[in-house]
């Protein structure tokens, strides 16, 4: 991990396409502006963590559902 100290208005360049600008500083909060190509996905860390947890929960829930194995509905037994 690279740690860089910046002041309001200063920027960090990542490669040729991404620029991070410190836009505001207040007690315990730093606001950043990010300029990047629209083809690049930018997420807050906690947003990605929640999305990953939701995907994992959905996948494990499907394992317990009848017919989730793709075999289709089971025929009732006659007898």
PyMOL Python script that loads the backbone (N, CA, C, O; Angstrom):
from pymol import cmd

cmd.read_pdbstr("""\
ATOM      1  N   UNK A   1       0.851  -1.175   0.000  1.00  0.00           N
ATOM      2  CA  UNK A   1       0.000   0.000   0.000  1.00  0.00           C
ATOM      3  C   UNK A   1       0.896   1.238   0.000  1.00  0.00           C
ATOM      4  O   UNK A   1       1.864   1.324   0.756  1.00  0.00           O
ATOM      5  N   UNK A   2       0.565   2.158  -0.834  1.00  0.00           N
ATOM      6  CA  UNK A   2       1.258   3.433  -0.895  1.00  0.00           C
ATOM      7  C   UNK A   2       0.438   4.463  -0.129  1.00  0.00           C
ATOM      8  O   UNK A   2      -0.752   4.628  -0.398  1.00  0.00           O
ATOM      9  N   UNK A   3       1.051   5.147   0.808  1.00  0.00           N
ATOM     10  CA  UNK A   3       0.353   6.188   1.577  1.00  0.00           C
ATOM     11  C   UNK A   3       0.957   7.534   1.197  1.00  0.00           C
ATOM     12  O   UNK A   3       2.168   7.735   1.285  1.00  0.00           O
ATOM     13  N   UNK A   4       0.092   8.453   0.774  1.00  0.00           N
ATOM     14  CA  UNK A   4       0.525   9.774   0.316  1.00  0.00           C
ATOM     15  C   UNK A   4      -0.260  10.838   1.061  1.00  0.00           C
ATOM     16  O   UNK A   4      -1.487  10.770   1.134  1.00  0.00           O
ATOM     17  N   UNK A   5       0.432  11.812   1.612  1.00  0.00           N
ATOM     18  CA  UNK A   5      -0.237  12.946   2.262  1.00  0.00           C
ATOM     19  C   UNK A   5      -0.559  13.985   1.198  1.00  0.00           C
ATOM     20  O   UNK A   5       0.284  14.310   0.360  1.00  0.00           O
ATOM     21  N   UNK A   6      -1.772  14.502   1.234  1.00  0.00           N
ATOM     22  CA  UNK A   6      -2.215  15.519   0.282  1.00  0.00           C
ATOM     23  C   UNK A   6      -3.000  16.581   1.019  1.00  0.00           C
ATOM     24  O   UNK A   6      -3.590  16.307   2.064  1.00  0.00           O
ATOM     25  N   UNK A   7      -3.013  17.774   0.494  1.00  0.00           N
ATOM     26  CA  UNK A   7      -3.818  18.870   1.031  1.00  0.00           C
ATOM     27  C   UNK A   7      -4.964  19.147   0.067  1.00  0.00           C
ATOM     28  O   UNK A   7      -4.974  18.664  -1.065  1.00  0.00           O
ATOM     29  N   UNK A   8      -5.929  19.933   0.537  1.00  0.00           N
ATOM     30  CA  UNK A   8      -7.074  20.287  -0.302  1.00  0.00           C
ATOM     31  C   UNK A   8      -6.585  20.880  -1.615  1.00  0.00           C
ATOM     32  O   UNK A   8      -5.715  21.751  -1.634  1.00  0.00           O
ATOM     33  N   UNK A   9      -7.161  20.392  -2.715  1.00  0.00           N
ATOM     34  CA  UNK A   9      -6.807  20.877  -4.048  1.00  0.00           C
ATOM     35  C   UNK A   9      -5.666  20.108  -4.689  1.00  0.00           C
ATOM     36  O   UNK A   9      -5.453  20.223  -5.896  1.00  0.00           O
ATOM     37  N   UNK A  10      -4.929  19.327  -3.913  1.00  0.00           N
ATOM     38  CA  UNK A  10      -3.843  18.551  -4.495  1.00  0.00           C
ATOM     39  C   UNK A  10      -4.398  17.272  -5.119  1.00  0.00           C
ATOM     40  O   UNK A  10      -5.511  16.850  -4.806  1.00  0.00           O
ATOM     41  N   UNK A  11      -3.623  16.670  -5.991  1.00  0.00           N
ATOM     42  CA  UNK A  11      -4.126  15.522  -6.730  1.00  0.00           C
ATOM     43  C   UNK A  11      -3.103  14.401  -6.766  1.00  0.00           C
ATOM     44  O   UNK A  11      -1.917  14.590  -6.494  1.00  0.00           O
ATOM     45  N   UNK A  12      -3.604  13.241  -7.109  1.00  0.00           N
ATOM     46  CA  UNK A  12      -2.800  12.045  -7.292  1.00  0.00           C
ATOM     47  C   UNK A  12      -3.159  11.495  -8.662  1.00  0.00           C
ATOM     48  O   UNK A  12      -4.336  11.416  -9.013  1.00  0.00           O
ATOM     49  N   UNK A  13      -2.167  11.122  -9.425  1.00  0.00           N
ATOM     50  CA  UNK A  13      -2.400  10.525 -10.737  1.00  0.00           C
ATOM     51  C   UNK A  13      -2.115   9.032 -10.660  1.00  0.00           C
ATOM     52  O   UNK A  13      -1.101   8.610 -10.105  1.00  0.00           O
ATOM     53  N   UNK A  14      -3.014   8.246 -11.218  1.00  0.00           N
ATOM     54  CA  UNK A  14      -2.853   6.800 -11.274  1.00  0.00           C
ATOM     55  C   UNK A  14      -2.832   6.417 -12.746  1.00  0.00           C
ATOM     56  O   UNK A  14      -3.852   6.482 -13.432  1.00  0.00           O
ATOM     57  N   UNK A  15      -1.679   6.023 -13.214  1.00  0.00           N
ATOM     58  CA  UNK A  15      -1.528   5.745 -14.641  1.00  0.00           C
ATOM     59  C   UNK A  15      -1.751   7.027 -15.436  1.00  0.00           C
ATOM     60  O   UNK A  15      -1.538   8.131 -14.934  1.00  0.00           O
ATOM     61  N   UNK A  16      -2.179   6.863 -16.668  1.00  0.00           N
ATOM     62  CA  UNK A  16      -2.441   8.020 -17.531  1.00  0.00           C
ATOM     63  C   UNK A  16      -3.888   8.456 -17.511  1.00  0.00           C
ATOM     64  O   UNK A  16      -4.219   9.536 -18.000  1.00  0.00           O
ATOM     65  N   UNK A  17      -4.782   7.606 -16.934  1.00  0.00           N
ATOM     66  CA  UNK A  17      -6.215   7.832 -17.100  1.00  0.00           C
ATOM     67  C   UNK A  17      -6.972   8.212 -15.841  1.00  0.00           C
ATOM     68  O   UNK A  17      -8.126   8.630 -15.934  1.00  0.00           O
ATOM     69  N   UNK A  18      -6.361   8.082 -14.658  1.00  0.00           N
ATOM     70  CA  UNK A  18      -7.107   8.294 -13.419  1.00  0.00           C
ATOM     71  C   UNK A  18      -6.459   9.407 -12.613  1.00  0.00           C
ATOM     72  O   UNK A  18      -5.246   9.423 -12.401  1.00  0.00           O
ATOM     73  N   UNK A  19      -7.299  10.342 -12.169  1.00  0.00           N
ATOM     74  CA  UNK A  19      -6.841  11.459 -11.339  1.00  0.00           C
ATOM     75  C   UNK A  19      -7.740  11.547 -10.108  1.00  0.00           C
ATOM     76  O   UNK A  19      -8.964  11.600 -10.224  1.00  0.00           O
ATOM     77  N   UNK A  20      -7.119  11.562  -8.933  1.00  0.00           N
ATOM     78  CA  UNK A  20      -7.843  11.680  -7.674  1.00  0.00           C
ATOM     79  C   UNK A  20      -7.497  13.036  -7.080  1.00  0.00           C
ATOM     80  O   UNK A  20      -6.321  13.363  -6.916  1.00  0.00           O
ATOM     81  N   UNK A  21      -8.528  13.837  -6.753  1.00  0.00           N
ATOM     82  CA  UNK A  21      -8.333  15.196  -6.247  1.00  0.00           C
ATOM     83  C   UNK A  21      -8.957  15.302  -4.863  1.00  0.00           C
ATOM     84  O   UNK A  21     -10.095  14.877  -4.660  1.00  0.00           O
ATOM     85  N   UNK A  22      -8.220  15.866  -3.912  1.00  0.00           N
ATOM     86  CA  UNK A  22      -8.765  16.131  -2.580  1.00  0.00           C
ATOM     87  C   UNK A  22      -9.614  17.395  -2.707  1.00  0.00           C
ATOM     88  O   UNK A  22      -9.086  18.479  -2.954  1.00  0.00           O
ATOM     89  N   UNK A  23     -10.931  17.255  -2.536  1.00  0.00           N
ATOM     90  CA  UNK A  23     -11.823  18.394  -2.738  1.00  0.00           C
ATOM     91  C   UNK A  23     -12.234  19.072  -1.438  1.00  0.00           C
ATOM     92  O   UNK A  23     -12.540  20.264  -1.428  1.00  0.00           O
ATOM     93  N   UNK A  24     -12.241  18.311  -0.332  1.00  0.00           N
ATOM     94  CA  UNK A  24     -12.685  18.898   0.937  1.00  0.00           C
ATOM     95  C   UNK A  24     -12.106  18.105   2.104  1.00  0.00           C
ATOM     96  O   UNK A  24     -12.008  16.879   2.054  1.00  0.00           O
ATOM     97  N   UNK A  25     -11.732  18.817   3.136  1.00  0.00           N
ATOM     98  CA  UNK A  25     -11.257  18.202   4.375  1.00  0.00           C
ATOM     99  C   UNK A  25     -12.084  18.739   5.519  1.00  0.00           C
ATOM    100  O   UNK A  25     -12.300  19.947   5.613  1.00  0.00           O
ATOM    101  N   UNK A  26     -12.552  17.862   6.392  1.00  0.00           N
ATOM    102  CA  UNK A  26     -13.241  18.281   7.604  1.00  0.00           C
ATOM    103  C   UNK A  26     -12.917  17.261   8.681  1.00  0.00           C
ATOM    104  O   UNK A  26     -12.153  16.327   8.437  1.00  0.00           O
ATOM    105  N   UNK A  27     -13.479  17.422   9.853  1.00  0.00           N
ATOM    106  CA  UNK A  27     -13.159  16.533  10.969  1.00  0.00           C
ATOM    107  C   UNK A  27     -13.434  15.072  10.616  1.00  0.00           C
ATOM    108  O   UNK A  27     -14.587  14.654  10.517  1.00  0.00           O
ATOM    109  N   UNK A  28     -12.370  14.307  10.430  1.00  0.00           N
ATOM    110  CA  UNK A  28     -12.508  12.882  10.191  1.00  0.00           C
ATOM    111  C   UNK A  28     -13.031  12.482   8.827  1.00  0.00           C
ATOM    112  O   UNK A  28     -13.257  11.295   8.591  1.00  0.00           O
ATOM    113  N   UNK A  29     -13.234  13.425   7.920  1.00  0.00           N
ATOM    114  CA  UNK A  29     -13.780  13.111   6.602  1.00  0.00           C
ATOM    115  C   UNK A  29     -12.937  13.784   5.521  1.00  0.00           C
ATOM    116  O   UNK A  29     -12.586  14.959   5.627  1.00  0.00           O
ATOM    117  N   UNK A  30     -12.627  13.026   4.497  1.00  0.00           N
ATOM    118  CA  UNK A  30     -11.934  13.555   3.328  1.00  0.00           C
ATOM    119  C   UNK A  30     -12.835  13.295   2.126  1.00  0.00           C
ATOM    120  O   UNK A  30     -13.273  12.165   1.913  1.00  0.00           O
ATOM    121  N   UNK A  31     -13.111  14.316   1.353  1.00  0.00           N
ATOM    122  CA  UNK A  31     -13.894  14.127   0.129  1.00  0.00           C
ATOM    123  C   UNK A  31     -12.928  14.136  -1.043  1.00  0.00           C
ATOM    124  O   UNK A  31     -12.076  15.015  -1.170  1.00  0.00           O
ATOM    125  N   UNK A  32     -13.089  13.126  -1.898  1.00  0.00           N
ATOM    126  CA  UNK A  32     -12.224  12.966  -3.054  1.00  0.00           C
ATOM    127  C   UNK A  32     -13.034  13.075  -4.328  1.00  0.00           C
ATOM    128  O   UNK A  32     -14.166  12.596  -4.397  1.00  0.00           O
ATOM    129  N   UNK A  33     -12.461  13.697  -5.322  1.00  0.00           N
ATOM    130  CA  UNK A  33     -13.030  13.694  -6.660  1.00  0.00           C
ATOM    131  C   UNK A  33     -12.196  12.748  -7.506  1.00  0.00           C
ATOM    132  O   UNK A  33     -10.967  12.771  -7.434  1.00  0.00           O
ATOM    133  N   UNK A  34     -12.847  11.925  -8.298  1.00  0.00           N
ATOM    134  CA  UNK A  34     -12.134  10.960  -9.126  1.00  0.00           C
ATOM    135  C   UNK A  34     -12.522  11.171 -10.576  1.00  0.00           C
ATOM    136  O   UNK A  34     -13.696  11.098 -10.936  1.00  0.00           O
ATOM    137  N   UNK A  35     -11.523  11.433 -11.401  1.00  0.00           N
ATOM    138  CA  UNK A  35     -11.752  11.550 -12.845  1.00  0.00           C
ATOM    139  C   UNK A  35     -11.129  10.319 -13.478  1.00  0.00           C
ATOM    140  O   UNK A  35      -9.928  10.080 -13.351  1.00  0.00           O
ATOM    141  N   UNK A  36     -11.963   9.536 -14.168  1.00  0.00           N
ATOM    142  CA  UNK A  36     -11.510   8.296 -14.776  1.00  0.00           C
ATOM    143  C   UNK A  36     -12.375   7.985 -15.990  1.00  0.00           C
ATOM    144  O   UNK A  36     -13.476   8.520 -16.121  1.00  0.00           O
ATOM    145  N   UNK A  37     -11.893   7.134 -16.866  1.00  0.00           N
ATOM    146  CA  UNK A  37     -12.708   6.743 -18.018  1.00  0.00           C
ATOM    147  C   UNK A  37     -14.002   6.084 -17.560  1.00  0.00           C
ATOM    148  O   UNK A  37     -14.031   5.424 -16.522  1.00  0.00           O
ATOM    149  N   UNK A  38     -15.053   6.259 -18.318  1.00  0.00           N
ATOM    150  CA  UNK A  38     -16.349   5.682 -17.958  1.00  0.00           C
ATOM    151  C   UNK A  38     -16.329   4.157 -18.040  1.00  0.00           C
ATOM    152  O   UNK A  38     -17.220   3.498 -17.504  1.00  0.00           O
ATOM    153  N   UNK A  39     -15.334   3.597 -18.697  1.00  0.00           N
ATOM    154  CA  UNK A  39     -15.217   2.143 -18.785  1.00  0.00           C
ATOM    155  C   UNK A  39     -14.660   1.545 -17.493  1.00  0.00           C
ATOM    156  O   UNK A  39     -14.670   0.325 -17.330  1.00  0.00           O
ATOM    157  N   UNK A  40     -14.185   2.366 -16.592  1.00  0.00           N
ATOM    158  CA  UNK A  40     -13.617   1.911 -15.328  1.00  0.00           C
ATOM    159  C   UNK A  40     -14.679   1.986 -14.238  1.00  0.00           C
ATOM    160  O   UNK A  40     -15.291   3.035 -14.035  1.00  0.00           O
ATOM    161  N   UNK A  41     -14.897   0.878 -13.538  1.00  0.00           N
ATOM    162  CA  UNK A  41     -15.858   0.845 -12.441  1.00  0.00           C
ATOM    163  C   UNK A  41     -15.194   1.372 -11.181  1.00  0.00           C
ATOM    164  O   UNK A  41     -14.099   0.936 -10.825  1.00  0.00           O
ATOM    165  N   UNK A  42     -15.850   2.310 -10.502  1.00  0.00           N
ATOM    166  CA  UNK A  42     -15.340   2.864  -9.253  1.00  0.00           C
ATOM    167  C   UNK A  42     -16.408   2.664  -8.192  1.00  0.00           C
ATOM    168  O   UNK A  42     -17.529   3.152  -8.331  1.00  0.00           O
ATOM    169  N   UNK A  43     -16.058   1.942  -7.131  1.00  0.00           N
ATOM    170  CA  UNK A  43     -16.992   1.667  -6.043  1.00  0.00           C
ATOM    171  C   UNK A  43     -16.344   2.025  -4.717  1.00  0.00           C
ATOM    172  O   UNK A  43     -15.126   1.934  -4.562  1.00  0.00           O
ATOM    173  N   UNK A  44     -17.176   2.435  -3.757  1.00  0.00           N
ATOM    174  CA  UNK A  44     -16.693   2.553  -2.383  1.00  0.00           C
ATOM    175  C   UNK A  44     -16.447   1.134  -1.883  1.00  0.00           C
ATOM    176  O   UNK A  44     -17.152   0.208  -2.282  1.00  0.00           O
ATOM    177  N   UNK A  45     -15.463   0.956  -1.020  1.00  0.00           N
ATOM    178  CA  UNK A  45     -15.128  -0.368  -0.523  1.00  0.00           C
ATOM    179  C   UNK A  45     -16.297  -1.058   0.132  1.00  0.00           C
ATOM    180  O   UNK A  45     -16.527  -2.243  -0.110  1.00  0.00           O
ATOM    181  N   UNK A  46     -17.053  -0.336   0.967  1.00  0.00           N
ATOM    182  CA  UNK A  46     -18.175  -0.956   1.670  1.00  0.00           C
ATOM    183  C   UNK A  46     -19.291  -1.356   0.711  1.00  0.00           C
ATOM    184  O   UNK A  46     -20.014  -2.314   0.984  1.00  0.00           O
ATOM    185  N   UNK A  47     -19.445  -0.658  -0.388  1.00  0.00           N
ATOM    186  CA  UNK A  47     -20.450  -1.011  -1.387  1.00  0.00           C
ATOM    187  C   UNK A  47     -20.103  -2.343  -2.036  1.00  0.00           C
ATOM    188  O   UNK A  47     -20.971  -3.198  -2.212  1.00  0.00           O
ATOM    189  N   UNK A  48     -18.839  -2.521  -2.392  1.00  0.00           N
ATOM    190  CA  UNK A  48     -18.402  -3.783  -2.999  1.00  0.00           C
ATOM    191  C   UNK A  48     -18.508  -4.927  -2.003  1.00  0.00           C
ATOM    192  O   UNK A  48     -18.903  -6.031  -2.378  1.00  0.00           O
ATOM    193  N   UNK A  49     -18.163  -4.688  -0.737  1.00  0.00           N
ATOM    194  CA  UNK A  49     -18.260  -5.730   0.284  1.00  0.00           C
ATOM    195  C   UNK A  49     -19.694  -6.238   0.429  1.00  0.00           C
ATOM    196  O   UNK A  49     -19.926  -7.444   0.517  1.00  0.00           O
ATOM    197  N   UNK A  50     -20.656  -5.310   0.454  1.00  0.00           N
ATOM    198  CA  UNK A  50     -22.066  -5.689   0.586  1.00  0.00           C
ATOM    199  C   UNK A  50     -22.530  -6.453  -0.653  1.00  0.00           C
ATOM    200  O   UNK A  50     -23.232  -7.457  -0.533  1.00  0.00           O
ATOM    201  N   UNK A  51     -22.147  -5.992  -1.832  1.00  0.00           N
ATOM    202  CA  UNK A  51     -22.545  -6.672  -3.069  1.00  0.00           C
ATOM    203  C   UNK A  51     -21.976  -8.090  -3.105  1.00  0.00           C
ATOM    204  O   UNK A  51     -22.677  -9.028  -3.484  1.00  0.00           O
ATOM    205  N   UNK A  52     -20.709  -8.251  -2.711  1.00  0.00           N
ATOM    206  CA  UNK A  52     -20.095  -9.585  -2.685  1.00  0.00           C
ATOM    207  C   UNK A  52     -20.809 -10.495  -1.684  1.00  0.00           C
ATOM    208  O   UNK A  52     -21.055 -11.664  -1.978  1.00  0.00           O
ATOM    209  N   UNK A  53     -21.140  -9.969  -0.511  1.00  0.00           N
ATOM    210  CA  UNK A  53     -21.845 -10.759   0.505  1.00  0.00           C
ATOM    211  C   UNK A  53     -23.232 -11.163   0.005  1.00  0.00           C
ATOM    212  O   UNK A  53     -23.666 -12.292   0.231  1.00  0.00           O
ATOM    213  N   UNK A  54     -23.930 -10.250  -0.672  1.00  0.00           N
ATOM    214  CA  UNK A  54     -25.256 -10.560  -1.220  1.00  0.00           C
ATOM    215  C   UNK A  54     -25.173 -11.660  -2.272  1.00  0.00           C
ATOM    216  O   UNK A  54     -26.010 -12.562  -2.298  1.00  0.00           O
ATOM    217  N   UNK A  55     -24.154 -11.586  -3.149  1.00  0.00           N
ATOM    218  CA  UNK A  55     -23.989 -12.622  -4.173  1.00  0.00           C
ATOM    219  C   UNK A  55     -23.724 -13.983  -3.531  1.00  0.00           C
ATOM    220  O   UNK A  55     -24.286 -14.995  -3.950  1.00  0.00           O
ATOM    221  N   UNK A  56     -22.863 -13.999  -2.512  1.00  0.00           N
ATOM    222  CA  UNK A  56     -22.539 -15.257  -1.831  1.00  0.00           C
ATOM    223  C   UNK A  56     -23.782 -15.827  -1.145  1.00  0.00           C
ATOM    224  O   UNK A  56     -24.022 -17.033  -1.208  1.00  0.00           O
ATOM    225  N   UNK A  57     -24.573 -14.973  -0.492  1.00  0.00           N
ATOM    226  CA  UNK A  57     -25.789 -15.427   0.186  1.00  0.00           C
ATOM    227  C   UNK A  57     -26.797 -15.962  -0.824  1.00  0.00           C
ATOM    228  O   UNK A  57     -27.439 -16.983  -0.576  1.00  0.00           O
ATOM    229  N   UNK A  58     -26.942 -15.292  -1.947  1.00  0.00           N
ATOM    230  CA  UNK A  58     -27.885 -15.744  -2.970  1.00  0.00           C
ATOM    231  C   UNK A  58     -27.453 -17.089  -3.536  1.00  0.00           C
ATOM    232  O   UNK A  58     -28.288 -17.965  -3.761  1.00  0.00           O
ATOM    233  N   UNK A  59     -26.160 -17.260  -3.766  1.00  0.00           N
ATOM    234  CA  UNK A  59     -25.666 -18.528  -4.311  1.00  0.00           C
ATOM    235  C   UNK A  59     -25.887 -19.663  -3.325  1.00  0.00           C
ATOM    236  O   UNK A  59     -26.278 -20.758  -3.731  1.00  0.00           O
ATOM    237  N   UNK A  60     -25.646 -19.429  -2.042  1.00  0.00           N
ATOM    238  CA  UNK A  60     -25.828 -20.499  -1.058  1.00  0.00           C
ATOM    239  C   UNK A  60     -27.309 -20.786  -0.828  1.00  0.00           C
ATOM    240  O   UNK A  60     -27.674 -21.920  -0.519  1.00  0.00           O
ATOM    241  N   UNK A  61     -28.162 -19.782  -0.972  1.00  0.00           N
ATOM    242  CA  UNK A  61     -29.602 -19.993  -0.815  1.00  0.00           C
ATOM    243  C   UNK A  61     -30.149 -20.850  -1.944  1.00  0.00           C
ATOM    244  O   UNK A  61     -31.046 -21.663  -1.724  1.00  0.00           O
ATOM    245  N   UNK A  62     -29.626 -20.681  -3.135  1.00  0.00           N
ATOM    246  CA  UNK A  62     -30.100 -21.456  -4.283  1.00  0.00           C
ATOM    247  C   UNK A  62     -29.807 -22.943  -4.119  1.00  0.00           C
ATOM    248  O   UNK A  62     -30.549 -23.783  -4.628  1.00  0.00           O
ATOM    249  N   UNK A  63     -28.731 -23.269  -3.412  1.00  0.00           N
ATOM    250  CA  UNK A  63     -28.374 -24.673  -3.226  1.00  0.00           C
ATOM    251  C   UNK A  63     -29.439 -25.424  -2.432  1.00  0.00           C
ATOM    252  O   UNK A  63     -29.557 -26.643  -2.561  1.00  0.00           O
ATOM    253  N   UNK A  64     -30.212 -24.718  -1.617  1.00  0.00           N
ATOM    254  CA  UNK A  64     -31.198 -25.355  -0.749  1.00  0.00           C
ATOM    255  C   UNK A  64     -32.608 -25.351  -1.337  1.00  0.00           C
ATOM    256  O   UNK A  64     -33.531 -25.903  -0.739  1.00  0.00           O
ATOM    257  N   UNK A  65     -32.778 -24.732  -2.503  1.00  0.00           N
ATOM    258  CA  UNK A  65     -34.112 -24.677  -3.101  1.00  0.00           C
ATOM    259  C   UNK A  65     -34.378 -25.922  -3.941  1.00  0.00           C
ATOM    260  O   UNK A  65     -33.488 -26.380  -4.657  1.00  0.00           O
ATOM    261  N   UNK A  66     -35.587 -26.476  -3.866  1.00  0.00           N
ATOM    262  CA  UNK A  66     -35.920 -27.622  -4.718  1.00  0.00           C
ATOM    263  C   UNK A  66     -35.863 -27.217  -6.181  1.00  0.00           C
ATOM    264  O   UNK A  66     -36.371 -26.160  -6.554  1.00  0.00           O
ATOM    265  N   UNK A  67     -35.263 -28.028  -6.989  1.00  0.00           N
ATOM    266  CA  UNK A  67     -35.189 -27.748  -8.418  1.00  0.00           C
ATOM    267  C   UNK A  67     -34.091 -26.785  -8.804  1.00  0.00           C
ATOM    268  O   UNK A  67     -33.941 -26.485  -9.989  1.00  0.00           O
ATOM    269  N   UNK A  68     -33.317 -26.287  -7.854  1.00  0.00           N
ATOM    270  CA  UNK A  68     -32.260 -25.329  -8.165  1.00  0.00           C
ATOM    271  C   UNK A  68     -31.077 -25.993  -8.847  1.00  0.00           C
ATOM    272  O   UNK A  68     -30.169 -25.313  -9.325  1.00  0.00           O
ATOM    273  N   UNK A  69     -31.084 -27.320  -8.894  1.00  0.00           N
ATOM    274  CA  UNK A  69     -29.998 -28.043  -9.540  1.00  0.00           C
ATOM    275  C   UNK A  69     -30.169 -28.091 -11.057  1.00  0.00           C
ATOM    276  O   UNK A  69     -29.328 -28.646 -11.764  1.00  0.00           O
ATOM    277  N   UNK A  70     -31.252 -27.512 -11.550  1.00  0.00           N
ATOM    278  CA  UNK A  70     -31.493 -27.454 -12.986  1.00  0.00           C
ATOM    279  C   UNK A  70     -32.192 -28.692 -13.523  1.00  0.00           C
ATOM    280  O   UNK A  70     -32.413 -28.793 -14.730  1.00  0.00           O
ATOM    281  N   UNK A  71     -32.546 -29.635 -12.658  1.00  0.00           N
ATOM    282  CA  UNK A  71     -33.185 -30.880 -13.101  1.00  0.00           C
ATOM    283  C   UNK A  71     -34.675 -30.694 -13.365  1.00  0.00           C
ATOM    284  O   UNK A  71     -35.323 -31.589 -13.907  1.00  0.00           O
ATOM    285  N   UNK A  72     -35.209 -29.574 -12.997  1.00  0.00           N
ATOM    286  CA  UNK A  72     -36.633 -29.331 -13.227  1.00  0.00           C
ATOM    287  C   UNK A  72     -37.467 -29.899 -12.111  1.00  0.00           C
ATOM    288  O   UNK A  72     -36.924 -30.459 -11.158  1.00  0.00           O
ATOM    289  N   UNK A  73     -38.798 -29.768 -12.207  1.00  0.00           N
ATOM    290  CA  UNK A  73     -39.669 -30.250 -11.131  1.00  0.00           C
ATOM    291  C   UNK A  73     -39.663 -31.782 -11.071  1.00  0.00           C
ATOM    292  O   UNK A  73     -39.525 -32.457 -12.091  1.00  0.00           O
ATOM    293  N   UNK A  74     -39.811 -32.296  -9.889  1.00  0.00           N
ATOM    294  CA  UNK A  74     -39.834 -33.750  -9.675  1.00  0.00           C
ATOM    295  C   UNK A  74     -41.276 -34.235  -9.870  1.00  0.00           C
ATOM    296  O   UNK A  74     -42.232 -33.568  -9.475  1.00  0.00           O
ATOM    297  N   UNK A  75     -41.403 -35.409 -10.487  1.00  0.00           N
ATOM    298  CA  UNK A  75     -42.712 -36.014 -10.681  1.00  0.00           C
ATOM    299  C   UNK A  75     -43.189 -36.596  -9.356  1.00  0.00           C
ATOM    300  O   UNK A  75     -42.401 -37.209  -8.637  1.00  0.00           O
ATOM    301  N   UNK A  76     -44.462 -36.417  -9.021  1.00  0.00           N
ATOM    302  CA  UNK A  76     -44.955 -37.020  -7.776  1.00  0.00           C
ATOM    303  C   UNK A  76     -44.937 -38.539  -7.909  1.00  0.00           C
ATOM    304  O   UNK A  76     -45.208 -39.086  -8.979  1.00  0.00           O
ATOM    305  N   UNK A  77     -44.617 -39.205  -6.815  1.00  0.00           N
ATOM    306  CA  UNK A  77     -44.578 -40.674  -6.829  1.00  0.00           C
ATOM    307  C   UNK A  77     -45.993 -41.220  -6.808  1.00  0.00           C
ATOM    308  O   UNK A  77     -46.856 -40.696  -6.104  1.00  0.00           O
ATOM    309  N   UNK A  78     -46.230 -42.270  -7.575  1.00  0.00           N
ATOM    310  CA  UNK A  78     -47.562 -42.892  -7.601  1.00  0.00           C
ATOM    311  C   UNK A  78     -47.473 -44.226  -6.894  1.00  0.00           C
ATOM    312  O   UNK A  78     -46.573 -45.024  -7.155  1.00  0.00           O
ATOM    313  N   UNK A  79     -48.379 -44.449  -6.031  1.00  0.00           N
ATOM    314  CA  UNK A  79     -48.314 -45.737  -5.474  1.00  0.00           C
ATOM    315  C   UNK A  79     -49.011 -45.915  -4.260  1.00  0.00           C
ATOM    316  O   UNK A  79     -49.009 -47.012  -3.702  1.00  0.00           O
TER     317      UNK A  79
END
""", "prot")
cmd.dss("prot")
cmd.show_as("cartoon", "prot")
cmd.util.cbc("prot")
cmd.orient("prot")
